[in-house]
């Protein structure tokens, strides 16, 4: 075990040693060719000593490189070609030195040293290329050229993200761009490959890296969250890092079961992942996500007014600590109607999230809701709202999220909201909107995700608050 540890330790000096013969031998070739000219004839002694140093460091490089390759983190075919090409460099360097100093081959053609110099240059180039492939992955030398030649190919555009394969069209390209250089067929750091389903499920030297449904237990996700300065962080420092959107997509894919064959539409999608998915349909490298809480400060709401709402059983909580913006939820009083909604009007500047789902509110209440102009989230699911009521919400210019599941709202009623600038997601499951009207909705809301549902909707903050009525 001590011997194996020592060989591994010595092998790690290869990246340091390998640059010596490359630089020294290329310098020797340059000096040799310059010495052909009479004015540079005095360089010949320098050629001799440079070739000797280059040959010796090439031998050291071969030894350290062979030991490093025993770690088993590299593609065996490329590794073997790199090894034997490196040995070839050392042999040619020795023969080149002996021939140049006329210690052998004095009767050989005078052009032989120049032939050897050209051969040595080619071997160094090929060996260096194979070494770069082992270290950085296939196509490393041409990566920058290919990326700068056309920026459109850097990111894969998906015309209809809901029809895309979650792994093949979204996750695999992320792994290919950010992970394959260290974990694919050409190199397997930690004995880990991420280029096929079988290898991902197999894991690496330290065990499995993917736990379907549990991103917090999956190494391939956890390593992304480590401080970039730490050794355990992946990708390593100096390598292209995943964007926030890519990390969110990987988190979503793992938590929804890490399926390799399902389409996006078949997987649950909460309000946080929608913008990242929508962004894949355009050339934008980052999703145009607006905060669902206004950045402008607002005065604190009257404690007396909030107290009145809470006495009625209405849940009123800040959207964040030290924020004056409020989330209002009627979940604890399902029998409430339009008169209860009217109590919200004095708090119009502060209310940004409002959930009226499963209550008895009608179109009349929408007159009050329309005055809550800072609203970004609005849930009207399973209420008595109709086309007449929904049309009044046109004034909510900051609205991003709208839930009309289980209502009597039709296509005609919903399209009255077209042109709302910040609208991003509309849930329409079990409403009066026909499936055949999808093309109409797509035309009316080209940048909005129309979610037809069929699965459990995301729980917003405040949904799980338990409010107990005070006993007299």
N, C-alpha and C positions, 0 to 999 in steps of 0.2 A: 504493500500500500504506500509506503514511504517512497519507493522507487517510482511508482505511478504518479504520485504527487509532485515529485521532483521533475519528471519529464513534462508534466503539464505546466509547471512553473516556468521551465526553460522555454517551452513552446510559446509562451505569451510574450517573449521578447522578439518574436518574428516580425510584428508590425514595426518595431524599432529598427531591427537589423536589416530588413529587406530593402529599405530605401538607400542604404549605403552602396551595394553593388550596382543598383540602377543608375544612381548619379555618377559614381566613380567610373564605371565601364563606358557609359555614354560620353563622359568627358575624355576618356582614353581614345575612343573612336574619333572624336572631334580633333584632338591633338594630333593623332596619327595622320589624318587626312590633311591637316594644315601643314604638317612637317614635310609634305611632298614638295612644297614651294621652297625655293632656296632661302628666302628671307626668314622662313620659320624652321629651318633645318635644325636649329639649336634646341628644338622642342623634343627631339627623339629621346633624350634621357628621361624627360618627364613622362613620355608615353610608356616607357618601360616600367617605371615605378608605379604609375597609375594602373596599369594592367595587372601588376602583381597584387596591389591592394584590392582591386576589383575582384580578382579571382578568389582571394582569401575570404573576403566578405560574402562572396557568392556561396562559398562552401558553408560558412556559418549560417547563412540564410536558409540553405537547403536543410540543414540539420534542425534548426529551430522550427522551420515550416513543417517538416515531417512530424515533429513532436506535436505541434499545434493541431495538425489534421487528425491526430488520433483521438481527439475529443468527440468525434462523431457528429458534429453540428453542420456538416457540409454535404452537398451532393457528391456522392462517391465518384461519378464519372468526371465531373468538372474538376474535382479535387485531384484525381489521378493524372489528368492531363496537365494541370497546373504543376504538380509535383515533378513530373518527368520533363516538362519544358524547363522548369527551374534547374533541374540537374543538368539538362542540356546546356543552359547558360553557363553553369560552372565549368563544365567540361570544355566548351568552346573557348571560354575565357582563359583556361589553363593552356590549351593548345595555342591560342592566339599569342599569349605571353611568351611561351617557349619558342615559337616560331619567329616572333618579332626580335627576340634577343639572340636568335640564331643558335639556340642551344639544341634545337632539333631541326631537321629538314633543311640543311644548308644547300642541298642540291635541288630542292623543290622550286617550282616556279616563283618568280619574284612577286607575282600578283597575288599569291596565296594569302598574305596578311590582309590585303584589302578585301578579298573574298570572305575571309573569316570575320572581318569587321562588319561587313554587310549582313552576314548570317547572324552574328551576335546581336546586331541592332534589331533584326526581325524577331529573334527569339525573345529578347527583352520585351518587345512590344506585345507579343502574343501572351507571354507569361504574365505580364502586367494586366492585360485585359482579363485573363482568366481569374487572376487574383481579385480584381475589381468586381467581377461577377460573383465570386464566392462571398465577398464582403458586403456588397451593396445590392446584389440581385441582378437578374437579366436586364439588359438595356440601359445599364447605368450610364455608360458613356454618351449615349444619344438621348438621354431623358430630357435634358434642358432644351436641346435643339427641337425635339418633337413637340415639347410643350409650348415653346415660344413660336413655333411655326403656325400654330392655330389654337387660339384660346378656346374655341368652341368645343374642342375634343377633351378638354381637361375635365369637364363635368358632363355626365350623361344626362340628357334631357329626356324626361318621361312624359309623353303627351297626356296620358290619363293615368295618374298615379294609383287610382283605386283598382285598376286592372293589372297593375304591375305585380311581378313576383316579389314578395317581401325580401327574400334572401337574394335571389339571382339578380334582380334589378336594383336593389337598394343597398343591402348589406355587403354583398360580395365585392362590388366596386370600391367600397370604403376599405375593406381588407386588402384588396389588390393594390390600391394607391398608397396605403399607409403601413401595411404589415408584411406584404409578400417579400420585401427585400431581405427580411430576416427569418421569415417563416414560410418558405415555399420549397419547391423542388430543388432549387440551387443552394439553399442554405436553411438549416434548421437549428436556430439557437435554442438551447434547452430541449433539444430533440422534439421541437414543436413545429408542426406544419398547419397552416390555416387556409390552404388552397383547395381543399376538398371537404365534403361533409364527413367522410370517414375519418380523416385526420383531425378535424376539429373535435369530433366526438371522442376520439382516442386520447387527446391531450398530449402532454409532454413529459419531460423528465420528472416534474413535480406533481404529476397526476392530471386529472381533468381540469380543463379551463372553462368549460361551459356547463352551467346547471340550468336547464330550461325552466323558465318561470321564476328564477331567482337571480337577478342581476347582482345583488349584493353578495352572493356566494360564488359568482363567476369571475375567475381570475382575468379573463380577457376584457372584462369591463372594469373590475376593481383597479387594475394596473393603470388605467387611464386617469384615475382620480388622484393618484399619488402625486406628491409634489414633484414637478419636473426636474428638480435638482437631485432627487433621490435616485439611487441606482435601480430600484425596482420599477420606476416609472416607465411606461411604454406608450408610444415609441420612445427610444432612447433620445437623450439630448443630442441635438444636431440633425435629427431625422424630422421629416415633415410630420407635424402633429395633427391630430383630429380636431376639427372645428367643433364648436359647441353643438351645432345642429347634428353633426355626425355622431357625437357621443350620445345625444338624446335619441337618435334613431336606433343605435345599438342597444341602448337601455330598453327602449320600447320593444324591439324584436325579441330580446331575451325574456323579458317579463311576460310577453304574450305567448311564450312556449318555444321560442327559437325554432320555428318551423322552416324547413328547407324547401317546401313545395306549395305552401299556401299563398294566395294572393293577398294584397293589402286589404281589399274590401272584406275579406273573411276574418280579419283580426280586429279586436277592440281598439278604438282610437280615442283617447281622451283629448280634452281641449288643448293640452299643452303640445301634443305631437302633431296636431293638424297643420300648424303653420310650417313645420319642417317638411312635412309630406307635400304640401302645396308648393313649396319652394322648388321641389324637384321637377316641377312642370315648366320651369322657366330657366333663363340663362343666369339668373341671380345666384351668386355663390352663397348668399346668406338670406334666410327668409325675412321678408319684410314684416316683422312682428312689432306691433305697437303695444306698449304697456296697457294692461287693462285697468290701471289705476292712474288717473291724471297726474302729471308731474307738477302742475301748478299747486301751490299751497292753498288750503281752504281753512276758514275759521272753524273752530270746534262747534258742534251742534249743541243746542240747548239741552242741558242735563234733564230739565223738566220735561221737554218734549220727548226725549228718549225714554224717560220714566213712564210717561203715559202709554207709549207703545208697548213697553214691556208689561205693563199692567193688563193690557189686552191680550197678552200671550204671544205677542210678536217678538221674534228674536232679532235683536239689533246688536251687532258686534263690529269693532273696527276691522278693516280688511288686513291690517298689519299693525304691529306694535308701534306706538308713537305716531300713528296716522289718524287724521280726523275724518278720513273717508270711511263710509259705512257699508256694511252688508246687511240687508234686511231679508228675513225669511219668515214666511207664514206657515211653515211646516207644522207648528204646534196648534194652529187653529184652522183646521180644514173647513169648518163651517162658516168662516168669515166671508163677507161679501164686499160690495162696492164702498160701503160707508167706512170700512176699516182702511181701505186703500187711500181714501181722502185724507186720512191722518198723516200721510207721508209728505204732503205738499210743502209744509214748512221746512222739511229737511232736504229739499230738492238739491241744494248745492253739495251736500255731503254724500248722498246715496249714489253708489256706483254699481252695486250688485243687488238685484232684486229677484226673489223667487216667490212666485205666486201660484206655483203648481199645486194641483189637487185641491183648489179652493172653489168657491162659488162665484167668483168675480165674473162680471159680464162686460160687454162693450162700454158700458157707462164708466167703468173704472179706468178705461184707457185715456180718458180726458185728463185724469190726474197723472197717470204714468207718463204721458207725453210731456208733462212739465218737468220731469226729472231728467233734465238735459245732460247730466253727467253720466248717465247710465252707460255701462259697457257690457254688462251681462243681464239678460232678462229671460226668465223662465215662465212661460204661460201654459205649460203642459197640463193636459186634462182639466181645462177650465171651459167656461162657456163663451169664450171669445170667438167672434166670427170675422168675416171679411170687413164688416163695417168698423169693428174695433181696431183691427190691425192697421188699417189705413191711417189712423191717427198718430201712429208711431213714427211717421216720416220726420218728425222734428228731432228725433234722437240721433243726431249726427255722429255721436261717438260710440254708438252701439256696435259691438263686435260679435257677440254671442246671442243667438235667439233660439229658444226652444218652444215649438208649437206642437209638440207631439200630442196626439189624442184630442185635437181640437177640430172644430168645423171649418177651419180656414181652408180655402180652395186656392188653386193656382192663380186665379184672377186677383184674389185678395193679397196673396203674398207678393206678386209682381208690382203691387203698388209701392213697395219699398225699394224698388230698383234705383240705383244711383246713390244709395247711402254709402258714404266714402270709406268707413272703417269696418263695414260688415265683413266677417270672415267665415262664420259657420252658422248654418241654420239646420236644426233638427226637425224633420217633417214626418217622422214615422207615425202611422195610424191617423194621419190627418185626412182631409178631403182632397188632397193633391194626388192626382192619378199618376201611376208610373209612366204612362204614355206621354205625360207632359214634361218629361225630363229635358227634352231639347228646348222647350220654352223657357224653363228655369235656367238652363245653362246660358242661353242667350241674354236673359235678363240679369243674371248674376255671374258674369264670366270669371270673376276672381274669387268667388265665394264657394266654399264646400257645402254642397247640399247633401246632408246625411239622411239616408232613407231608413237607417236604424235596423232594428231586429235584434239588438243586443242591449245590455244594461248601459245606461248613460252615465257619464262621469259624475262623481259626487263633488259638488263645489263646497268651498269652505262655509261652514255654518249649517250644512245640511244635517250634521249629526249632533247638533246642539240639543241638549235636553233642557226644556224649560218647565219648571214646576210652578203651578199657580200657588201663590201665597195663601195660606189658610188664615182666615180672620180670627 
